[in-house]
Amino acid sequence: MGKGDETRQTILSQAAQVFSTHGYFGTSLDDLMQATNLTKGGIYNHFGSKEALAVEAFEFGAGQVRERFQALLAGRPRNTRSRLLALVEQFHSLIETPLFAGGCILLNTAVEADDTNPVLRDRARYFADEWRGFITRTLNKGLELGDVRPGIDVEAAATIIIAALEGGIMLSKLYDDPEHIRRTARHLEQYIESLLRPENPT
């Protein structure tokens, strides 16, 4: 990696932290200059606009989250229970051992971007689709293997799991109390068990 690429990666790492804390609209160019120790020209030399930087910083952050999840999956049994519990642990870790000061970049970006920034909204939606897709694929594979109760609504389960985890993160950040995500994780562990066949819960 050349020096220019290293500088670009450093800017993205630092900007991701700033955007996670202040949000897109709450982050000023001065905030970004202070975090990166670069001038306005130095930042714009690598990114054409604040929006372009925000989008790439989100993608950088999403990549960091994906890497953590792959590390959580590594070495685990490739069964339904283990994979879904790894997802719960992943979101739990975003509060207990956060990658970003602001918590979950998906939650923060989805709430703030909405219709005001369609590019960021679409990136957040794509990232959410990844998590929902992981759950639906895991459950559908479990149905094929006979691990999962027949007749469950796979799409509904994906919605419930993601909504519960993001809600737990939101409350933990709002009240500065990780007990909310811990309660959510405990509840989802029971919910996941309810999706599995009792005679073959693997």
C-alpha positions in Angstrom: 0.0 0.0 0.0 1.4 3.4 -1.1 1.7 6.4 1.2 -1.4 8.0 -0.5 -3.4 4.9 0.2 -2.2 4.7 3.8 -3.2 8.4 4.3 -6.6 7.7 2.7 -7.2 4.7 5.1 -6.1 6.8 8.1 -8.6 9.5 7.1 -11.4 7.0 6.7 -10.7 5.4 10.1 -10.7 8.8 11.9 -13.6 10.1 10.0 -15.7 7.0 10.7 -15.2 7.7 14.5 -16.2 11.3 14.1 -19.3 10.6 12.0 -20.3 7.8 14.4 -20.3 10.3 17.3 -21.6 13.5 15.7 -23.6 12.1 12.8 -23.4 13.4 9.2 -25.1 16.7 9.8 -23.5 17.3 13.2 -20.0 16.8 11.8 -18.3 19.9 10.6 -15.3 20.2 8.4 -13.5 21.6 11.4 -14.3 18.4 13.3 -12.8 16.3 10.4 -9.7 18.6 10.1 -9.1 18.3 13.9 -9.5 14.5 13.9 -7.3 13.9 10.8 -4.8 16.7 11.5 -5.2 17.8 7.9 -6.3 21.0 6.2 -9.5 21.3 4.2 -7.4 21.0 1.0 -5.7 17.9 2.4 -9.0 16.2 3.0 -10.5 17.2 -0.3 -7.4 16.1 -2.0 -8.5 12.5 -1.2 -12.3 13.0 -1.1 -14.2 15.4 -3.3 -16.8 16.4 -0.8 -18.0 15.8 2.8 -20.7 13.5 1.4 -18.2 11.4 -0.5 -16.1 11.1 2.7 -19.1 10.2 4.8 -20.1 7.4 2.3 -16.6 6.0 2.2 -16.2 6.3 5.9 -19.5 4.3 6.3 -18.1 1.6 4.0 -14.9 1.5 5.9 -16.8 1.1 9.2 -19.0 -1.6 7.7 -15.9 -3.4 6.7 -14.6 -3.3 10.2 -17.8 -4.7 11.5 -17.7 -7.5 8.9 -14.2 -8.4 9.9 -15.2 -8.7 13.6 -18.1 -10.9 12.6 -15.9 -13.2 10.5 -13.6 -13.5 13.5 -16.5 -14.5 15.7 -17.6 -17.2 13.2 -14.2 -18.6 12.7 -13.8 -22.0 14.4 -17.4 -22.2 15.5 -19.6 -25.2 14.5 -21.5 -24.3 11.3 -24.9 -25.1 12.7 -28.0 -22.9 13.0 -27.7 -22.2 16.7 -24.0 -21.4 16.7 -24.3 -19.0 13.7 -27.3 -17.1 15.0 -25.8 -16.8 18.5 -22.7 -15.4 16.9 -24.8 -12.7 15.3 -26.3 -11.8 18.7 -22.8 -11.7 20.2 -21.6 -9.5 17.4 -24.2 -6.8 18.1 -23.8 -7.2 21.8 -20.0 -6.5 21.4 -20.8 -3.2 19.6 -21.8 -1.9 23.1 -19.5 -3.9 25.4 -16.3 -3.5 23.2 -17.3 -0.9 20.6 -15.5 -0.5 17.3 -16.9 3.1 17.1 -17.5 5.6 19.8 -21.1 6.3 18.6 -22.1 2.6 18.8 -23.7 0.9 15.8 -22.9 2.7 12.5 -25.9 1.0 10.8 -28.3 2.3 13.4 -26.9 5.8 13.5 -26.7 6.1 9.7 -30.2 4.6 9.0 -31.8 7.0 11.5 -30.0 10.1 10.4 -29.9 9.6 6.6 -33.5 8.5 6.0 -34.7 10.6 3.0 -32.4 13.5 3.6 -29.3 11.7 2.2 -30.4 8.9 -0.2 -26.8 7.8 -0.9 -26.1 7.1 2.8 -29.5 5.6 3.3 -29.0 3.2 0.4 -25.6 2.1 1.9 -27.2 1.6 5.3 -30.1 -0.4 3.6 -27.5 -2.6 1.8 -25.7 -3.3 5.1 -29.0 -4.1 6.8 -29.8 -6.5 3.9 -26.5 -8.3 4.6 -27.5 -9.1 8.2 -31.1 -10.0 7.2 -29.7 -12.2 4.4 -27.3 -13.9 6.8 -30.3 -14.8 9.1 -32.6 -16.0 6.3 -29.9 -18.1 4.7 -29.0 -19.7 8.0 -32.6 -20.5 8.9 -33.3 -21.8 5.4 -30.3 -24.0 5.6 -31.4 -25.2 9.0 -34.8 -26.1 7.5 -33.1 -28.2 4.9 -31.0 -30.0 7.5 -34.0 -30.5 9.8 -32.5 -28.3 12.6 -35.3 -25.7 12.4 -38.9 -26.1 13.2 -40.9 -26.4 10.0 -43.3 -23.7 9.2 -41.5 -20.8 10.8 -41.6 -17.4 9.0 -38.0 -16.9 8.1 -38.4 -13.3 7.0 -40.3 -12.4 10.2 -37.5 -14.0 12.3 -34.9 -11.9 10.5 -36.9 -8.7 11.2 -37.4 -9.6 14.8 -33.8 -10.4 15.5 -32.3 -7.3 13.8 -35.0 -5.0 15.3 -34.4 -6.3 18.8 -30.6 -6.0 18.5 -30.7 -2.5 17.1 -33.3 -1.5 19.7 -31.1 -2.9 22.5 -28.2 -0.9 21.2 -30.3 2.3 21.0 -31.5 2.0 24.6 -28.0 1.2 25.8 -26.6 4.3 24.2 -29.6 6.4 25.2 -29.3 5.4 28.9 -25.6 4.8 28.9 -26.3 1.4 30.3 -25.2 -1.8 28.6 -27.8 -3.8 30.5 -30.3 -3.1 27.8 -28.3 -5.0 25.1 -27.6 -7.7 27.7 -31.3 -8.2 28.3 -31.9 -8.2 24.6 -29.2 -10.8 24.0 -30.6 -13.1 26.7 -34.1 -12.8 25.3 -32.9 -13.5 21.7 -31.0 -16.6 22.9 -34.3 -18.0 24.1 -36.1 -16.9 20.9 -33.4 -18.6 18.8 -34.0 -21.8 20.8 -37.7 -21.5 20.1 -36.9 -21.7 16.3 -35.0 -24.9 16.6 -36.4 -28.4 16.7 -36.4 -29.6 20.4 -35.5 -33.1 19.4 -32.5 -32.0 17.4 -31.5 -28.5 18.5 -28.3 -28.1 16.6 
